[in-house]
Amino acid sequence: MENIEVLKHALPYIRQYRDSTFIIKVGGELLQADGFLDRLSHDVALLYQLNIRVVIIHGGGPQLSEMAEKIGIESVKVNGRRITDDRMIEVANMVFSGASTDILGALRSHGTPAVGLSGVDGDLVQATRRPPVKLVDRETGEEKEVDFQNVGDIDVVDSKVLNVLLDNRFVPVVAPLGADSAGNVLNINADTIASMVSAAMPAEKLFLLTNVGGVLEDIDDPSSRISYLTESSAESLLADGGVSGGMMPKLQSAVDAVRAGVKRAHIIDGLADNSLLFEVFTKKGTGTMVISDSAESEYLEQG
């Protein structure tokens, strides 16, 4: 009987999200965790059977660093951002393709048909090579000009290829690469791709899976999770230093997506059992949801 009550509770959400589009971004660090892909694929299989259109976008930074070290290529980062020279972009092509294949295999094991692609396929992610920039190196305190080389900034996202796959009941799995007008392949931040793809679809929800349970009021207290933030309150947190480290780009991506028309963006702990399903099918959820300022009153009225 307990399971029946759970289904009854979930029914309004099932009705609401049928035929809608969810974008799920998965970081490379999660792909390395034991059992993660199996759990994720199980959750995605359920969403798929409920006729929710799912796109998975993945990173692969840790895997790229490991592979580069194995073959004797130095990984150079400035303020946490990777310089992607010609040799490194070749390694990225290989590593990201392997990560996509791992996800495809896991999805297949749960009966979910999926197709792997990158932002280069179907002109999905059209980008421009990032010009050299002056910045202060946080390690040395020195201001210098840095050329990130084969790193791209997104100009346009053309979601046509994703819609073709989704319309034919496939789950697209997207690697974080794009290309410029000359066909040069560029390394692009996966959070940024996820945010801009979500806006281009447009998606009902963007999920940013990480290894912490959302935005915390006290970083040392997991129970201090903030269940939701409006766009403006999230921006205030970012401006005032209320978040730091890897949470900053994730929260900024969530804000950017909502500002561009995505209804809700969620930052959740991808390592927690059923976190994705709890976030979708319960009001309390398990992470931090970002909504527009105008949607706050409606959200609170839902009880």
C-alpha positions as CSV (number, residue, x, y, z in Angstrom):
1,M,0.0,0.0,0.0
2,E,2.9,2.4,0.8
3,N,4.1,2.1,-2.9
4,I,0.6,2.8,-4.2
5,E,0.4,6.0,-2.1
6,V,3.7,7.1,-3.6
7,L,2.3,6.6,-7.1
8,K,-0.8,8.6,-6.2
9,H,1.4,11.4,-4.9
10,A,3.4,11.4,-8.1
11,L,0.5,11.4,-10.5
12,P,0.0,15.2,-10.7
13,Y,3.7,15.5,-11.7
14,I,3.5,12.7,-14.2
15,R,0.6,14.5,-15.9
16,Q,2.4,17.8,-15.7
17,Y,5.6,16.7,-17.3
18,R,4.4,14.2,-19.9
19,D,5.9,15.2,-23.3
20,S,8.1,17.9,-21.7
21,T,11.9,18.1,-22.1
22,F,14.4,17.6,-19.4
23,I,18.1,18.4,-19.8
24,I,20.4,16.5,-17.4
25,K,24.0,17.6,-17.1
26,V,26.5,15.1,-15.6
27,G,29.9,16.1,-14.5
28,G,33.0,13.9,-15.3
29,E,33.6,13.4,-11.6
30,L,30.3,11.6,-11.2
31,L,31.0,9.3,-14.2
32,Q,33.9,8.0,-12.2
33,A,31.8,7.1,-9.1
34,D,31.0,3.4,-8.5
35,G,27.4,2.6,-9.5
36,F,26.5,6.1,-10.6
37,L,25.8,5.3,-14.3
38,D,23.6,2.4,-13.4
39,R,21.5,4.5,-11.0
40,L,21.3,7.4,-13.4
41,S,20.2,5.1,-16.3
42,H,17.6,3.5,-14.1
43,D,16.1,6.9,-13.3
44,V,16.3,8.0,-16.9
45,A,14.6,4.8,-18.0
46,L,11.6,5.6,-15.8
47,L,11.4,9.2,-17.1
48,Y,11.6,7.8,-20.7
49,Q,8.7,5.4,-20.0
50,L,6.6,8.3,-18.7
51,N,7.1,10.0,-22.1
52,I,9.4,12.6,-20.8
53,R,12.0,13.7,-23.4
54,V,15.5,13.5,-21.9
55,V,18.8,14.9,-23.1
56,I,22.0,14.1,-21.2
57,I,25.0,16.4,-21.5
58,H,28.2,15.2,-19.9
59,G,31.6,16.6,-18.9
60,G,34.8,14.7,-18.6
61,G,37.5,17.0,-17.1
62,P,39.0,14.5,-14.7
63,Q,39.1,11.8,-17.4
64,L,40.8,14.2,-19.8
65,S,43.5,15.1,-17.2
66,E,44.1,11.4,-16.4
67,M,44.5,10.4,-20.0
68,A,46.7,13.4,-20.8
69,E,49.0,12.4,-17.9
70,K,49.1,8.8,-19.1
71,I,50.4,9.8,-22.6
72,G,52.7,12.4,-21.4
73,I,50.8,15.6,-22.1
74,E,50.8,18.3,-19.4
75,S,47.5,19.6,-18.3
76,V,47.7,23.4,-17.9
77,K,45.0,25.3,-16.0
78,V,44.7,28.9,-15.1
79,N,42.2,29.7,-12.3
80,G,40.7,26.3,-12.8
81,R,40.2,26.7,-16.6
82,R,42.0,24.4,-18.9
83,I,44.3,25.6,-21.8
84,T,43.4,23.2,-24.7
85,D,46.2,23.2,-27.1
86,D,46.2,21.1,-30.4
87,R,47.3,17.9,-28.7
88,M,44.8,18.3,-25.8
89,I,41.9,18.8,-28.2
90,E,42.8,15.5,-29.8
91,V,42.8,13.8,-26.4
92,A,39.4,15.5,-25.6
93,N,37.9,14.0,-28.8
94,M,38.9,10.6,-27.7
95,V,38.1,10.8,-24.0
96,F,34.7,12.5,-24.5
97,S,33.7,9.9,-27.0
98,G,34.6,7.2,-24.6
99,A,32.5,8.8,-21.8
100,S,29.5,9.0,-24.2
101,T,29.9,5.3,-25.0
102,D,29.9,4.4,-21.3
103,I,26.6,6.3,-20.8
104,L,25.1,4.7,-23.9
105,G,25.9,1.3,-22.7
106,A,24.4,2.0,-19.3
107,L,21.2,3.3,-20.9
108,R,21.0,0.3,-23.1
109,S,21.2,-2.0,-20.1
110,H,18.0,-0.4,-18.9
111,G,16.2,-0.7,-22.2
112,T,16.5,3.0,-23.2
113,P,17.5,3.7,-26.8
114,A,20.1,6.5,-27.0
115,V,22.4,8.2,-29.5
116,G,25.8,9.7,-28.8
117,L,26.8,13.0,-30.4
118,S,28.8,16.1,-29.6
119,G,28.0,19.8,-30.2
120,V,29.7,19.4,-33.6
121,D,27.0,17.1,-34.9
122,G,24.2,18.8,-36.8
123,D,25.7,22.2,-36.0
124,L,24.3,21.8,-32.5
125,V,26.8,24.1,-30.8
126,Q,28.2,26.9,-33.0
127,A,31.1,28.6,-31.3
128,T,34.0,31.0,-31.6
129,R,37.5,30.4,-30.4
130,R,38.0,32.4,-27.2
131,P,40.4,35.3,-27.7
132,P,43.3,35.8,-25.4
133,V,42.3,37.5,-22.1
134,K,44.1,39.3,-19.4
135,L,43.5,37.9,-15.9
136,V,45.1,37.7,-12.5
137,D,46.5,34.2,-11.7
138,R,45.0,33.3,-8.3
139,E,48.1,31.2,-7.5
140,T,50.7,33.8,-8.2
141,G,48.8,37.0,-8.0
142,E,50.4,38.0,-11.3
143,E,48.3,39.6,-14.1
144,K,49.0,38.0,-17.5
145,E,47.5,37.4,-20.9
146,V,46.3,33.9,-21.3
147,D,45.4,32.2,-24.6
148,F,43.1,29.2,-23.8
149,Q,43.6,28.1,-27.5
150,N,41.0,25.6,-28.6
151,V,38.4,26.7,-26.1
152,G,35.1,28.0,-27.4
153,D,32.5,30.5,-26.4
154,I,29.0,29.6,-27.7
155,D,27.5,31.8,-30.4
156,V,24.4,29.8,-31.3
157,V,22.7,26.5,-30.3
158,D,20.7,24.9,-33.0
159,S,18.5,22.2,-31.3
160,K,17.1,20.8,-34.6
161,V,19.2,17.6,-34.4
162,L,18.1,17.0,-30.8
163,N,14.5,17.4,-31.7
164,V,14.8,14.9,-34.5
165,L,16.2,12.3,-32.1
166,L,13.7,13.1,-29.4
167,D,10.8,13.0,-31.8
168,N,11.9,9.5,-32.7
169,R,12.1,8.3,-29.1
170,F,15.9,8.5,-28.6
171,V,17.8,9.9,-25.7
172,P,20.6,12.2,-27.0
173,V,23.9,12.0,-25.1
174,V,26.0,15.1,-25.8
175,A,29.7,15.5,-25.4
176,P,31.0,19.0,-24.6
177,L,32.5,20.0,-27.9
178,G,31.5,22.5,-30.5
179,A,32.9,23.9,-33.7
180,D,33.5,27.3,-35.3
181,S,32.4,28.2,-38.9
182,A,35.6,26.8,-40.3
183,G,35.0,23.4,-38.7
184,N,37.6,23.8,-36.0
185,V,36.7,21.6,-33.0
186,L,36.5,23.5,-29.6
187,N,36.4,22.4,-26.0
188,I,33.4,24.0,-24.3
189,N,32.3,24.0,-20.7
190,A,29.6,21.4,-20.2
191,D,27.6,23.5,-17.7
192,T,27.4,26.3,-20.3
193,I,26.3,23.9,-23.1
194,A,23.6,22.5,-20.8
195,S,22.3,26.0,-19.9
196,M,22.2,27.2,-23.5
197,V,20.7,23.9,-24.9
198,S,18.0,24.1,-22.2
199,A,17.1,27.6,-23.4
200,A,17.2,26.7,-27.1
201,M,14.8,23.7,-26.8
202,P,13.3,25.2,-24.6
203,A,13.3,22.7,-21.7
204,E,10.9,22.4,-18.9
205,K,13.7,21.6,-16.5
206,L,17.5,21.7,-16.4
207,F,19.2,19.4,-13.9
208,L,22.8,20.0,-12.9
209,L,24.1,16.9,-11.2
210,T,27.0,17.4,-8.8
211,N,28.4,15.8,-5.7
212,V,26.8,18.0,-3.1
213,G,23.1,18.4,-2.1
214,G,22.5,21.8,-3.7
215,V,23.3,25.2,-2.4
216,L,24.0,25.3,1.4
217,E,23.6,28.2,3.8
218,D,26.5,26.7,5.7
219,I,28.9,24.8,3.6
220,D,29.8,22.6,6.5
221,D,26.2,21.7,7.3
222,P,24.5,19.4,4.7
223,S,21.1,20.0,6.5
224,S,21.3,23.8,5.6
225,R,20.2,23.1,2.1
226,I,18.3,25.9,0.4
227,S,15.3,24.2,-1.3
228,Y,14.7,27.0,-3.8
229,L,16.0,30.4,-4.9
230,T,14.5,33.0,-7.2
231,E,16.6,34.3,-10.0
232,S,17.3,37.5,-8.2
233,S,18.1,35.9,-4.8
234,A,20.5,33.5,-6.6
235,E,22.2,36.4,-8.3
236,S,22.6,38.1,-4.9
237,L,24.3,35.0,-3.5
238,L,26.7,35.0,-6.4
239,A,27.4,38.7,-6.1
240,D,27.9,38.6,-2.3
241,G,30.1,35.6,-2.2
242,G,27.4,33.3,-0.6
243,V,28.6,30.5,-2.8
244,S,32.2,29.6,-3.8
245,G,34.3,27.0,-5.7
246,G,32.6,24.7,-8.1
247,M,29.1,25.8,-7.0
248,M,29.5,29.2,-8.5
249,P,29.5,28.2,-12.2
250,K,26.7,25.8,-11.6
251,L,24.5,28.4,-9.9
252,Q,25.3,30.9,-12.6
253,S,24.3,28.3,-15.3
254,A,21.0,27.7,-13.5
255,V,20.3,31.5,-13.4
256,D,21.3,31.9,-17.0
257,A,18.9,29.1,-18.0
258,V,16.0,30.5,-16.1
259,R,16.6,34.0,-17.4
260,A,16.6,32.6,-20.9
261,G,13.2,30.9,-20.4
262,V,13.7,27.5,-18.8
263,K,11.0,27.1,-16.2
264,R,13.1,25.6,-13.5
265,A,16.7,24.7,-13.0
266,H,17.9,22.2,-10.3
267,I,21.2,21.6,-8.6
268,I,21.2,18.2,-7.0
269,D,23.5,15.5,-5.6
270,G,23.8,13.0,-8.4
271,L,25.4,10.5,-6.0
272,A,22.4,10.2,-3.7
273,D,20.0,7.4,-4.4
274,N,16.9,8.4,-6.4
275,S,17.8,12.1,-6.1
276,L,16.7,12.9,-9.6
277,L,13.3,11.2,-9.2
278,F,12.7,12.9,-5.8
279,E,13.5,16.2,-7.3
280,V,11.0,15.6,-10.2
281,F,8.1,14.0,-8.3
282,T,8.1,15.7,-4.9
283,K,7.7,19.3,-3.9
284,K,10.4,19.2,-1.2
285,G,12.9,17.7,-3.6
286,T,16.5,16.9,-2.7
287,G,18.5,19.8,-4.1
288,T,18.2,23.5,-4.8
289,M,15.7,24.8,-7.5
290,V,16.1,28.1,-9.2
291,I,12.9,29.8,-10.6
292,S,12.1,33.1,-12.0
293,D,11.0,35.9,-9.7
294,S,7.6,35.9,-11.4
295,A,7.1,32.2,-10.7
296,E,7.6,32.4,-6.9
297,S,4.1,33.2,-5.9
298,E,2.7,30.4,-8.0
299,Y,5.2,27.9,-6.6
300,L,4.4,28.9,-3.0
301,E,0.6,28.6,-3.7
302,Q,1.1,24.9,-4.8
303,G,1.6,24.1,-1.1
